[in-house]
Amino acid sequence: MSIVTILTSATCSYCVAAKKLLKKHEIEYQEVDLIKGGDKAKQLLLHSGQRTVPQIFIDEKSIGGFTELNQLMSQQDFEINQLNTL
């Protein structure tokens, strides 16, 4: 199964929406708080090349934020196992 990591901020409504969407699809994820995440948060920001949250990673590959996650999961043929092929 793929490892999903989400970089978040406590005051970000899109972060909350992304986590709800993952839970709705019963996808487990690791959450890294932008402020409290220390070096891990810095590494994720550098890896994504973005300065906004949420930043979502599947098996360490950046897929973008909430909009991209929502588009991915809205595909008719979406299955959780597809996360392995991204």
HTML snippet that shows the backbone in 3Dmol.js (N, CA, C, O; Angstrom):
<script src="https://3Dmol.org/build/3Dmol-min.js"></script>
<div id="view" style="width:600px;height:400px;position:relative"></div>
<script>
const pdb = `
ATOM      1  N   MET A   1       0.847  -1.182   0.000  1.00  0.00           N
ATOM      2  CA  MET A   1       0.000   0.000   0.000  1.00  0.00           C
ATOM      3  C   MET A   1       0.888   1.240   0.000  1.00  0.00           C
ATOM      4  O   MET A   1       1.975   1.236   0.578  1.00  0.00           O
ATOM      5  N   SER A   2       0.434   2.260  -0.628  1.00  0.00           N
ATOM      6  CA  SER A   2       1.180   3.505  -0.717  1.00  0.00           C
ATOM      7  C   SER A   2       1.195   4.234   0.617  1.00  0.00           C
ATOM      8  O   SER A   2       0.300   4.073   1.447  1.00  0.00           O
ATOM      9  N   ILE A   3       2.231   5.039   0.800  1.00  0.00           N
ATOM     10  CA  ILE A   3       2.331   5.883   1.977  1.00  0.00           C
ATOM     11  C   ILE A   3       1.931   7.295   1.577  1.00  0.00           C
ATOM     12  O   ILE A   3       2.545   7.898   0.696  1.00  0.00           O
ATOM     13  N   VAL A   4       0.909   7.815   2.223  1.00  0.00           N
ATOM     14  CA  VAL A   4       0.422   9.165   1.946  1.00  0.00           C
ATOM     15  C   VAL A   4       0.858  10.062   3.101  1.00  0.00           C
ATOM     16  O   VAL A   4       0.619   9.759   4.270  1.00  0.00           O
ATOM     17  N   THR A   5       1.501  11.169   2.747  1.00  0.00           N
ATOM     18  CA  THR A   5       1.941  12.149   3.732  1.00  0.00           C
ATOM     19  C   THR A   5       1.327  13.481   3.352  1.00  0.00           C
ATOM     20  O   THR A   5       1.311  13.851   2.178  1.00  0.00           O
ATOM     21  N   ILE A   6       0.823  14.200   4.338  1.00  0.00           N
ATOM     22  CA  ILE A   6       0.220  15.496   4.084  1.00  0.00           C
ATOM     23  C   ILE A   6       0.833  16.537   5.013  1.00  0.00           C
ATOM     24  O   ILE A   6       0.820  16.389   6.235  1.00  0.00           O
ATOM     25  N   LEU A   7       1.369  17.587   4.409  1.00  0.00           N
ATOM     26  CA  LEU A   7       1.935  18.706   5.148  1.00  0.00           C
ATOM     27  C   LEU A   7       0.817  19.708   5.386  1.00  0.00           C
ATOM     28  O   LEU A   7       0.183  20.178   4.441  1.00  0.00           O
ATOM     29  N   THR A   8       0.580  20.031   6.649  1.00  0.00           N
ATOM     30  CA  THR A   8      -0.590  20.835   7.001  1.00  0.00           C
ATOM     31  C   THR A   8      -0.239  22.011   7.903  1.00  0.00           C
ATOM     32  O   THR A   8       0.877  22.137   8.407  1.00  0.00           O
ATOM     33  N   SER A   9      -1.235  22.858   8.082  1.00  0.00           N
ATOM     34  CA  SER A   9      -1.184  23.957   9.037  1.00  0.00           C
ATOM     35  C   SER A   9      -2.489  23.924   9.826  1.00  0.00           C
ATOM     36  O   SER A   9      -3.540  23.583   9.284  1.00  0.00           O
ATOM     37  N   ALA A  10      -2.419  24.274  11.084  1.00  0.00           N
ATOM     38  CA  ALA A  10      -3.594  24.186  11.961  1.00  0.00           C
ATOM     39  C   ALA A  10      -4.728  25.115  11.523  1.00  0.00           C
ATOM     40  O   ALA A  10      -5.889  24.843  11.829  1.00  0.00           O
ATOM     41  N   THR A  11      -4.422  26.189  10.824  1.00  0.00           N
ATOM     42  CA  THR A  11      -5.452  27.168  10.453  1.00  0.00           C
ATOM     43  C   THR A  11      -5.879  27.074   8.992  1.00  0.00           C
ATOM     44  O   THR A  11      -6.544  27.979   8.487  1.00  0.00           O
ATOM     45  N   CYS A  12      -5.514  26.014   8.319  1.00  0.00           N
ATOM     46  CA  CYS A  12      -5.764  25.873   6.881  1.00  0.00           C
ATOM     47  C   CYS A  12      -7.025  25.058   6.603  1.00  0.00           C
ATOM     48  O   CYS A  12      -7.091  23.871   6.924  1.00  0.00           O
ATOM     49  N   SER A  13      -8.023  25.706   6.005  1.00  0.00           N
ATOM     50  CA  SER A  13      -9.280  24.999   5.702  1.00  0.00           C
ATOM     51  C   SER A  13      -9.087  23.951   4.609  1.00  0.00           C
ATOM     52  O   SER A  13      -9.771  22.928   4.620  1.00  0.00           O
ATOM     53  N   TYR A  14      -8.178  24.180   3.669  1.00  0.00           N
ATOM     54  CA  TYR A  14      -7.924  23.181   2.630  1.00  0.00           C
ATOM     55  C   TYR A  14      -7.228  21.950   3.204  1.00  0.00           C
ATOM     56  O   TYR A  14      -7.404  20.842   2.699  1.00  0.00           O
ATOM     57  N   CYS A  15      -6.441  22.143   4.255  1.00  0.00           N
ATOM     58  CA  CYS A  15      -5.818  21.011   4.938  1.00  0.00           C
ATOM     59  C   CYS A  15      -6.889  20.130   5.579  1.00  0.00           C
ATOM     60  O   CYS A  15      -6.850  18.904   5.470  1.00  0.00           O
ATOM     61  N   VAL A  16      -7.833  20.767   6.239  1.00  0.00           N
ATOM     62  CA  VAL A  16      -8.949  20.035   6.859  1.00  0.00           C
ATOM     63  C   VAL A  16      -9.733  19.285   5.788  1.00  0.00           C
ATOM     64  O   VAL A  16     -10.085  18.121   5.978  1.00  0.00           O
ATOM     65  N   ALA A  17     -10.006  19.939   4.672  1.00  0.00           N
ATOM     66  CA  ALA A  17     -10.767  19.309   3.584  1.00  0.00           C
ATOM     67  C   ALA A  17     -10.007  18.123   2.997  1.00  0.00           C
ATOM     68  O   ALA A  17     -10.611  17.095   2.691  1.00  0.00           O
ATOM     69  N   ALA A  18      -8.698  18.251   2.837  1.00  0.00           N
ATOM     70  CA  ALA A  18      -7.896  17.154   2.300  1.00  0.00           C
ATOM     71  C   ALA A  18      -7.913  15.952   3.238  1.00  0.00           C
ATOM     72  O   ALA A  18      -8.038  14.812   2.790  1.00  0.00           O
ATOM     73  N   LYS A  19      -7.789  16.206   4.533  1.00  0.00           N
ATOM     74  CA  LYS A  19      -7.811  15.106   5.502  1.00  0.00           C
ATOM     75  C   LYS A  19      -9.178  14.432   5.525  1.00  0.00           C
ATOM     76  O   LYS A  19      -9.257  13.209   5.641  1.00  0.00           O
ATOM     77  N   LYS A  20     -10.250  15.206   5.417  1.00  0.00           N
ATOM     78  CA  LYS A  20     -11.598  14.628   5.367  1.00  0.00           C
ATOM     79  C   LYS A  20     -11.774  13.760   4.136  1.00  0.00           C
ATOM     80  O   LYS A  20     -12.381  12.691   4.204  1.00  0.00           O
ATOM     81  N   LEU A  21     -11.240  14.222   3.002  1.00  0.00           N
ATOM     82  CA  LEU A  21     -11.352  13.462   1.763  1.00  0.00           C
ATOM     83  C   LEU A  21     -10.594  12.140   1.867  1.00  0.00           C
ATOM     84  O   LEU A  21     -11.093  11.103   1.431  1.00  0.00           O
ATOM     85  N   LEU A  22      -9.413  12.171   2.434  1.00  0.00           N
ATOM     86  CA  LEU A  22      -8.651  10.936   2.625  1.00  0.00           C
ATOM     87  C   LEU A  22      -9.391   9.982   3.558  1.00  0.00           C
ATOM     88  O   LEU A  22      -9.453   8.780   3.299  1.00  0.00           O
ATOM     89  N   LYS A  23      -9.946  10.511   4.636  1.00  0.00           N
ATOM     90  CA  LYS A  23     -10.703   9.667   5.568  1.00  0.00           C
ATOM     91  C   LYS A  23     -11.941   9.075   4.899  1.00  0.00           C
ATOM     92  O   LYS A  23     -12.277   7.911   5.119  1.00  0.00           O
ATOM     93  N   LYS A  24     -12.617   9.883   4.081  1.00  0.00           N
ATOM     94  CA  LYS A  24     -13.811   9.413   3.374  1.00  0.00           C
ATOM     95  C   LYS A  24     -13.490   8.195   2.501  1.00  0.00           C
ATOM     96  O   LYS A  24     -14.299   7.275   2.381  1.00  0.00           O
ATOM     97  N   HIS A  25     -12.324   8.205   1.907  1.00  0.00           N
ATOM     98  CA  HIS A  25     -11.900   7.093   1.055  1.00  0.00           C
ATOM     99  C   HIS A  25     -11.126   6.032   1.841  1.00  0.00           C
ATOM    100  O   HIS A  25     -10.564   5.100   1.265  1.00  0.00           O
ATOM    101  N   GLU A  26     -11.109   6.192   3.171  1.00  0.00           N
ATOM    102  CA  GLU A  26     -10.459   5.248   4.077  1.00  0.00           C
ATOM    103  C   GLU A  26      -8.981   5.057   3.744  1.00  0.00           C
ATOM    104  O   GLU A  26      -8.458   3.943   3.773  1.00  0.00           O
ATOM    105  N   ILE A  27      -8.323   6.168   3.428  1.00  0.00           N
ATOM    106  CA  ILE A  27      -6.899   6.146   3.135  1.00  0.00           C
ATOM    107  C   ILE A  27      -6.148   6.681   4.345  1.00  0.00           C
ATOM    108  O   ILE A  27      -6.366   7.812   4.781  1.00  0.00           O
ATOM    109  N   GLU A  28      -5.269   5.859   4.872  1.00  0.00           N
ATOM    110  CA  GLU A  28      -4.461   6.279   6.011  1.00  0.00           C
ATOM    111  C   GLU A  28      -3.388   7.240   5.526  1.00  0.00           C
ATOM    112  O   GLU A  28      -2.906   7.135   4.399  1.00  0.00           O
ATOM    113  N   TYR A  29      -3.024   8.171   6.383  1.00  0.00           N
ATOM    114  CA  TYR A  29      -2.012   9.153   6.011  1.00  0.00           C
ATOM    115  C   TYR A  29      -1.196   9.557   7.223  1.00  0.00           C
ATOM    116  O   TYR A  29      -1.622   9.413   8.368  1.00  0.00           O
ATOM    117  N   GLN A  30      -0.011  10.065   6.933  1.00  0.00           N
ATOM    118  CA  GLN A  30       0.846  10.637   7.959  1.00  0.00           C
ATOM    119  C   GLN A  30       0.732  12.144   7.834  1.00  0.00           C
ATOM    120  O   GLN A  30       0.860  12.686   6.737  1.00  0.00           O
ATOM    121  N   GLU A  31       0.494  12.824   8.940  1.00  0.00           N
ATOM    122  CA  GLU A  31       0.368  14.273   8.927  1.00  0.00           C
ATOM    123  C   GLU A  31       1.619  14.908   9.517  1.00  0.00           C
ATOM    124  O   GLU A  31       2.102  14.495  10.572  1.00  0.00           O
ATOM    125  N   VAL A  32       2.140  15.919   8.821  1.00  0.00           N
ATOM    126  CA  VAL A  32       3.279  16.680   9.310  1.00  0.00           C
ATOM    127  C   VAL A  32       2.831  18.131   9.403  1.00  0.00           C
ATOM    128  O   VAL A  32       2.456  18.738   8.401  1.00  0.00           O
ATOM    129  N   ASP A  33       2.873  18.684  10.613  1.00  0.00           N
ATOM    130  CA  ASP A  33       2.476  20.071  10.832  1.00  0.00           C
ATOM    131  C   ASP A  33       3.593  21.003  10.377  1.00  0.00           C
ATOM    132  O   ASP A  33       4.756  20.796  10.721  1.00  0.00           O
ATOM    133  N   LEU A  34       3.246  22.013   9.615  1.00  0.00           N
ATOM    134  CA  LEU A  34       4.215  22.953   9.064  1.00  0.00           C
ATOM    135  C   LEU A  34       5.047  23.618  10.155  1.00  0.00           C
ATOM    136  O   LEU A  34       6.256  23.782   9.993  1.00  0.00           O
ATOM    137  N   ILE A  35       4.418  24.001  11.259  1.00  0.00           N
ATOM    138  CA  ILE A  35       5.112  24.703  12.341  1.00  0.00           C
ATOM    139  C   ILE A  35       5.822  23.737  13.281  1.00  0.00           C
ATOM    140  O   ILE A  35       6.971  23.972  13.656  1.00  0.00           O
ATOM    141  N   LYS A  36       5.160  22.667  13.660  1.00  0.00           N
ATOM    142  CA  LYS A  36       5.710  21.740  14.644  1.00  0.00           C
ATOM    143  C   LYS A  36       6.544  20.620  14.024  1.00  0.00           C
ATOM    144  O   LYS A  36       7.194  19.859  14.741  1.00  0.00           O
ATOM    145  N   GLY A  37       6.526  20.520  12.691  1.00  0.00           N
ATOM    146  CA  GLY A  37       7.164  19.391  12.010  1.00  0.00           C
ATOM    147  C   GLY A  37       8.661  19.468  11.855  1.00  0.00           C
ATOM    148  O   GLY A  37       9.288  18.503  11.419  1.00  0.00           O
ATOM    149  N   GLY A  38       9.249  20.601  12.204  1.00  0.00           N
ATOM    150  CA  GLY A  38      10.707  20.736  12.191  1.00  0.00           C
ATOM    151  C   GLY A  38      11.332  20.421  10.843  1.00  0.00           C
ATOM    152  O   GLY A  38      10.868  20.877   9.798  1.00  0.00           O
ATOM    153  N   ASP A  39      12.408  19.622  10.893  1.00  0.00           N
ATOM    154  CA  ASP A  39      13.164  19.294   9.687  1.00  0.00           C
ATOM    155  C   ASP A  39      12.327  18.547   8.651  1.00  0.00           C
ATOM    156  O   ASP A  39      12.491  18.754   7.449  1.00  0.00           O
ATOM    157  N   LYS A  40      11.439  17.687   9.114  1.00  0.00           N
ATOM    158  CA  LYS A  40      10.588  16.940   8.174  1.00  0.00           C
ATOM    159  C   LYS A  40       9.723  17.900   7.366  1.00  0.00           C
ATOM    160  O   LYS A  40       9.581  17.726   6.156  1.00  0.00           O
ATOM    161  N   ALA A  41       9.145  18.902   8.010  1.00  0.00           N
ATOM    162  CA  ALA A  41       8.322  19.893   7.316  1.00  0.00           C
ATOM    163  C   ALA A  41       9.162  20.671   6.306  1.00  0.00           C
ATOM    164  O   ALA A  41       8.718  20.915   5.184  1.00  0.00           O
ATOM    165  N   LYS A  42      10.359  21.058   6.697  1.00  0.00           N
ATOM    166  CA  LYS A  42      11.246  21.784   5.784  1.00  0.00           C
ATOM    167  C   LYS A  42      11.598  20.929   4.574  1.00  0.00           C
ATOM    168  O   LYS A  42      11.612  21.421   3.446  1.00  0.00           O
ATOM    169  N   GLN A  43      11.881  19.659   4.806  1.00  0.00           N
ATOM    170  CA  GLN A  43      12.221  18.750   3.711  1.00  0.00           C
ATOM    171  C   GLN A  43      11.054  18.612   2.732  1.00  0.00           C
ATOM    172  O   GLN A  43      11.251  18.614   1.517  1.00  0.00           O
ATOM    173  N   LEU A  44       9.848  18.491   3.267  1.00  0.00           N
ATOM    174  CA  LEU A  44       8.679  18.346   2.406  1.00  0.00           C
ATOM    175  C   LEU A  44       8.450  19.602   1.571  1.00  0.00           C
ATOM    176  O   LEU A  44       8.120  19.506   0.389  1.00  0.00           O
ATOM    177  N   LEU A  45       8.620  20.775   2.172  1.00  0.00           N
ATOM    178  CA  LEU A  45       8.470  22.026   1.427  1.00  0.00           C
ATOM    179  C   LEU A  45       9.497  22.119   0.305  1.00  0.00           C
ATOM    180  O   LEU A  45       9.166  22.491  -0.820  1.00  0.00           O
ATOM    181  N   LEU A  46      10.724  21.784   0.613  1.00  0.00           N
ATOM    182  CA  LEU A  46      11.771  21.814  -0.414  1.00  0.00           C
ATOM    183  C   LEU A  46      11.483  20.814  -1.526  1.00  0.00           C
ATOM    184  O   LEU A  46      11.672  21.110  -2.706  1.00  0.00           O
ATOM    185  N   HIS A  47      11.028  19.644  -1.143  1.00  0.00           N
ATOM    186  CA  HIS A  47      10.752  18.584  -2.115  1.00  0.00           C
ATOM    187  C   HIS A  47       9.603  18.965  -3.052  1.00  0.00           C
ATOM    188  O   HIS A  47       9.647  18.664  -4.245  1.00  0.00           O
ATOM    189  N   SER A  48       8.588  19.619  -2.517  1.00  0.00           N
ATOM    190  CA  SER A  48       7.429  19.983  -3.349  1.00  0.00           C
ATOM    191  C   SER A  48       7.718  21.201  -4.216  1.00  0.00           C
ATOM    192  O   SER A  48       7.147  21.347  -5.297  1.00  0.00           O
ATOM    193  N   GLY A  49       8.602  22.074  -3.746  1.00  0.00           N
ATOM    194  CA  GLY A  49       8.870  23.304  -4.468  1.00  0.00           C
ATOM    195  C   GLY A  49       7.771  24.338  -4.304  1.00  0.00           C
ATOM    196  O   GLY A  49       7.760  25.348  -5.008  1.00  0.00           O
ATOM    197  N   GLN A  50       6.854  24.100  -3.389  1.00  0.00           N
ATOM    198  CA  GLN A  50       5.730  24.999  -3.141  1.00  0.00           C
ATOM    199  C   GLN A  50       5.874  25.636  -1.774  1.00  0.00           C
ATOM    200  O   GLN A  50       6.640  25.174  -0.928  1.00  0.00           O
ATOM    201  N   ARG A  51       5.116  26.713  -1.574  1.00  0.00           N
ATOM    202  CA  ARG A  51       5.166  27.397  -0.280  1.00  0.00           C
ATOM    203  C   ARG A  51       3.804  27.419   0.406  1.00  0.00           C
ATOM    204  O   ARG A  51       3.607  28.158   1.370  1.00  0.00           O
ATOM    205  N   THR A  52       2.880  26.626  -0.076  1.00  0.00           N
ATOM    206  CA  THR A  52       1.530  26.607   0.475  1.00  0.00           C
ATOM    207  C   THR A  52       1.208  25.237   1.046  1.00  0.00           C
ATOM    208  O   THR A  52       1.887  24.253   0.754  1.00  0.00           O
ATOM    209  N   VAL A  53       0.173  25.186   1.857  1.00  0.00           N
ATOM    210  CA  VAL A  53      -0.324  23.919   2.398  1.00  0.00           C
ATOM    211  C   VAL A  53      -1.796  23.800   2.034  1.00  0.00           C
ATOM    212  O   VAL A  53      -2.473  24.813   1.854  1.00  0.00           O
ATOM    213  N   PRO A  54      -2.290  22.594   1.924  1.00  0.00           N
ATOM    214  CA  PRO A  54      -1.578  21.341   2.142  1.00  0.00           C
ATOM    215  C   PRO A  54      -0.678  20.987   0.955  1.00  0.00           C
ATOM    216  O   PRO A  54      -0.908  21.411  -0.178  1.00  0.00           O
ATOM    217  N   GLN A  55       0.318  20.222   1.248  1.00  0.00           N
ATOM    218  CA  GLN A  55       1.127  19.577   0.228  1.00  0.00           C
ATOM    219  C   GLN A  55       0.986  18.085   0.483  1.00  0.00           C
ATOM    220  O   GLN A  55       1.214  17.606   1.593  1.00  0.00           O
ATOM    221  N   ILE A  56       0.607  17.362  -0.560  1.00  0.00           N
ATOM    222  CA  ILE A  56       0.302  15.943  -0.410  1.00  0.00           C
ATOM    223  C   ILE A  56       1.312  15.135  -1.209  1.00  0.00           C
ATOM    224  O   ILE A  56       1.618  15.440  -2.362  1.00  0.00           O
ATOM    225  N   PHE A  57       1.818  14.096  -0.559  1.00  0.00           N
ATOM    226  CA  PHE A  57       2.828  13.241  -1.156  1.00  0.00           C
ATOM    227  C   PHE A  57       2.333  11.801  -1.117  1.00  0.00           C
ATOM    228  O   PHE A  57       1.792  11.342  -0.110  1.00  0.00           O
ATOM    229  N   ILE A  58       2.525  11.103  -2.222  1.00  0.00           N
ATOM    230  CA  ILE A  58       2.213   9.680  -2.269  1.00  0.00           C
ATOM    231  C   ILE A  58       3.513   8.965  -2.580  1.00  0.00           C
ATOM    232  O   ILE A  58       4.107   9.159  -3.641  1.00  0.00           O
ATOM    233  N   ASP A  59       3.943   8.141  -1.647  1.00  0.00           N
ATOM    234  CA  ASP A  59       5.244   7.480  -1.745  1.00  0.00           C
ATOM    235  C   ASP A  59       6.337   8.484  -2.074  1.00  0.00           C
ATOM    236  O   ASP A  59       7.157   8.257  -2.963  1.00  0.00           O
ATOM    237  N   GLU A  60       6.339   9.585  -1.355  1.00  0.00           N
ATOM    238  CA  GLU A  60       7.331  10.655  -1.445  1.00  0.00           C
ATOM    239  C   GLU A  60       7.259  11.454  -2.745  1.00  0.00           C
ATOM    240  O   GLU A  60       8.112  12.310  -2.980  1.00  0.00           O
ATOM    241  N   LYS A  61       6.266  11.199  -3.590  1.00  0.00           N
ATOM    242  CA  LYS A  61       6.078  11.975  -4.819  1.00  0.00           C
ATOM    243  C   LYS A  61       5.013  13.039  -4.555  1.00  0.00           C
ATOM    244  O   LYS A  61       3.907  12.726  -4.114  1.00  0.00           O
ATOM    245  N   SER A  62       5.351  14.283  -4.825  1.00  0.00           N
ATOM    246  CA  SER A  62       4.406  15.380  -4.609  1.00  0.00           C
ATOM    247  C   SER A  62       3.313  15.333  -5.670  1.00  0.00           C
ATOM    248  O   SER A  62       3.597  15.282  -6.867  1.00  0.00           O
ATOM    249  N   ILE A  63       2.052  15.351  -5.215  1.00  0.00           N
ATOM    250  CA  ILE A  63       0.941  15.390  -6.166  1.00  0.00           C
ATOM    251  C   ILE A  63       0.253  16.748  -6.162  1.00  0.00           C
ATOM    252  O   ILE A  63      -0.648  16.980  -6.968  1.00  0.00           O
ATOM    253  N   GLY A  64       0.661  17.654  -5.270  1.00  0.00           N
ATOM    254  CA  GLY A  64       0.044  18.976  -5.188  1.00  0.00           C
ATOM    255  C   GLY A  64      -0.725  19.132  -3.898  1.00  0.00           C
ATOM    256  O   GLY A  64      -0.358  18.578  -2.861  1.00  0.00           O
ATOM    257  N   GLY A  65      -1.800  19.898  -3.981  1.00  0.00           N
ATOM    258  CA  GLY A  65      -2.596  20.201  -2.799  1.00  0.00           C
ATOM    259  C   GLY A  65      -3.974  19.567  -2.852  1.00  0.00           C
ATOM    260  O   GLY A  65      -4.174  18.531  -3.485  1.00  0.00           O
ATOM    261  N   PHE A  66      -4.922  20.207  -2.175  1.00  0.00           N
ATOM    262  CA  PHE A  66      -6.281  19.670  -2.086  1.00  0.00           C
ATOM    263  C   PHE A  66      -6.929  19.530  -3.458  1.00  0.00           C
ATOM    264  O   PHE A  66      -7.566  18.513  -3.733  1.00  0.00           O
ATOM    265  N   THR A  67      -6.781  20.521  -4.316  1.00  0.00           N
ATOM    266  CA  THR A  67      -7.427  20.495  -5.632  1.00  0.00           C
ATOM    267  C   THR A  67      -6.977  19.276  -6.431  1.00  0.00           C
ATOM    268  O   THR A  67      -7.800  18.576  -7.019  1.00  0.00           O
ATOM    269  N   GLU A  68      -5.687  19.028  -6.450  1.00  0.00           N
ATOM    270  CA  GLU A  68      -5.160  17.883  -7.201  1.00  0.00           C
ATOM    271  C   GLU A  68      -5.599  16.557  -6.588  1.00  0.00           C
ATOM    272  O   GLU A  68      -5.907  15.607  -7.308  1.00  0.00           O
ATOM    273  N   LEU A  69      -5.626  16.497  -5.262  1.00  0.00           N
ATOM    274  CA  LEU A  69      -6.100  15.286  -4.587  1.00  0.00           C
ATOM    275  C   LEU A  69      -7.565  15.027  -4.918  1.00  0.00           C
ATOM    276  O   LEU A  69      -7.952  13.897  -5.216  1.00  0.00           O
ATOM    277  N   ASN A  70      -8.370  16.073  -4.865  1.00  0.00           N
ATOM    278  CA  ASN A  70      -9.793  15.946  -5.168  1.00  0.00           C
ATOM    279  C   ASN A  70     -10.004  15.493  -6.607  1.00  0.00           C
ATOM    280  O   ASN A  70     -10.850  14.637  -6.864  1.00  0.00           O
ATOM    281  N   GLN A  71      -9.253  16.051  -7.542  1.00  0.00           N
ATOM    282  CA  GLN A  71      -9.367  15.641  -8.949  1.00  0.00           C
ATOM    283  C   GLN A  71      -9.002  14.181  -9.115  1.00  0.00           C
ATOM    284  O   GLN A  71      -9.681  13.444  -9.830  1.00  0.00           O
ATOM    285  N   LEU A  72      -7.934  13.759  -8.462  1.00  0.00           N
ATOM    286  CA  LEU A  72      -7.504  12.370  -8.539  1.00  0.00           C
ATOM    287  C   LEU A  72      -8.591  11.432  -8.029  1.00  0.00           C
ATOM    288  O   LEU A  72      -8.887  10.419  -8.662  1.00  0.00           O
ATOM    289  N   MET A  73      -9.179  11.763  -6.898  1.00  0.00           N
ATOM    290  CA  MET A  73     -10.174  10.896  -6.291  1.00  0.00           C
ATOM    291  C   MET A  73     -11.536  11.002  -6.950  1.00  0.00           C
ATOM    292  O   MET A  73     -12.399  10.158  -6.711  1.00  0.00           O
ATOM    293  N   SER A  74     -11.748  12.015  -7.774  1.00  0.00           N
ATOM    294  CA  SER A  74     -13.023  12.168  -8.473  1.00  0.00           C
ATOM    295  C   SER A  74     -13.094  11.345  -9.752  1.00  0.00           C
ATOM    296  O   SER A  74     -14.162  11.204 -10.348  1.00  0.00           O
ATOM    297  N   GLN A  75     -11.966  10.809 -10.168  1.00  0.00           N
ATOM    298  CA  GLN A  75     -11.969   9.999 -11.381  1.00  0.00           C
ATOM    299  C   GLN A  75     -12.861   8.785 -11.178  1.00  0.00           C
ATOM    300  O   GLN A  75     -12.824   8.140 -10.130  1.00  0.00           O
ATOM    301  N   GLN A  76     -13.661   8.483 -12.191  1.00  0.00           N
ATOM    302  CA  GLN A  76     -14.617   7.378 -12.074  1.00  0.00           C
ATOM    303  C   GLN A  76     -13.958   6.062 -11.721  1.00  0.00           C
ATOM    304  O   GLN A  76     -14.509   5.274 -10.953  1.00  0.00           O
ATOM    305  N   ASP A  77     -12.789   5.821 -12.274  1.00  0.00           N
ATOM    306  CA  ASP A  77     -12.139   4.531 -12.079  1.00  0.00           C
ATOM    307  C   ASP A  77     -11.117   4.549 -10.948  1.00  0.00           C
ATOM    308  O   ASP A  77     -10.261   3.668 -10.863  1.00  0.00           O
ATOM    309  N   PHE A  78     -11.210   5.561 -10.075  1.00  0.00           N
ATOM    310  CA  PHE A  78     -10.255   5.664  -8.984  1.00  0.00           C
ATOM    311  C   PHE A  78     -10.391   4.486  -8.021  1.00  0.00           C
ATOM    312  O   PHE A  78     -11.491   4.118  -7.608  1.00  0.00           O
ATOM    313  N   GLU A  79      -9.263   3.920  -7.685  1.00  0.00           N
ATOM    314  CA  GLU A  79      -9.193   2.897  -6.649  1.00  0.00           C
ATOM    315  C   GLU A  79      -8.000   3.200  -5.772  1.00  0.00           C
ATOM    316  O   GLU A  79      -7.004   3.752  -6.239  1.00  0.00           O
ATOM    317  N   ILE A  80      -8.090   2.852  -4.542  1.00  0.00           N
ATOM    318  CA  ILE A  80      -7.012   3.134  -3.602  1.00  0.00           C
ATOM    319  C   ILE A  80      -5.702   2.539  -4.096  1.00  0.00           C
ATOM    320  O   ILE A  80      -4.644   3.140  -3.911  1.00  0.00           O
ATOM    321  N   ASN A  81      -5.756   1.374  -4.718  1.00  0.00           N
ATOM    322  CA  ASN A  81      -4.540   0.729  -5.192  1.00  0.00           C
ATOM    323  C   ASN A  81      -3.843   1.513  -6.279  1.00  0.00           C
ATOM    324  O   ASN A  81      -2.656   1.296  -6.525  1.00  0.00           O
ATOM    325  N   GLN A  82      -4.560   2.436  -6.949  1.00  0.00           N
ATOM    326  CA  GLN A  82      -3.943   3.252  -7.984  1.00  0.00           C
ATOM    327  C   GLN A  82      -2.883   4.177  -7.411  1.00  0.00           C
ATOM    328  O   GLN A  82      -2.006   4.634  -8.145  1.00  0.00           O
ATOM    329  N   LEU A  83      -2.941   4.455  -6.154  1.00  0.00           N
ATOM    330  CA  LEU A  83      -1.950   5.331  -5.550  1.00  0.00           C
ATOM    331  C   LEU A  83      -0.550   4.766  -5.719  1.00  0.00           C
ATOM    332  O   LEU A  83       0.425   5.516  -5.740  1.00  0.00           O
ATOM    333  N   ASN A  84      -0.445   3.455  -5.838  1.00  0.00           N
ATOM    334  CA  ASN A  84       0.857   2.834  -6.012  1.00  0.00           C
ATOM    335  C   ASN A  84       1.495   3.182  -7.348  1.00  0.00           C
ATOM    336  O   ASN A  84       2.718   3.116  -7.476  1.00  0.00           O
ATOM    337  N   THR A  85       0.705   3.547  -8.341  1.00  0.00           N
ATOM    338  CA  THR A  85       1.228   3.767  -9.685  1.00  0.00           C
ATOM    339  C   THR A  85       1.533   5.233  -9.975  1.00  0.00           C
ATOM    340  O   THR A  85       2.009   5.551 -11.064  1.00  0.00           O
ATOM    341  N   LEU A  86       1.273   6.124  -9.038  1.00  0.00           N
ATOM    342  CA  LEU A  86       1.544   7.535  -9.272  1.00  0.00           C
ATOM    343  C   LEU A  86       3.014   7.853  -9.174  1.00  0.00           C
ATOM    344  O   LEU A  86       3.409   9.005  -9.347  1.00  0.00           O
TER     345      LEU A  86
END
`;
const viewer = $3Dmol.createViewer("view");
viewer.addModel(pdb, "pdb");
viewer.setStyle({}, {cartoon: {color: "spectrum"}});
viewer.zoomTo();
viewer.render();
</script>
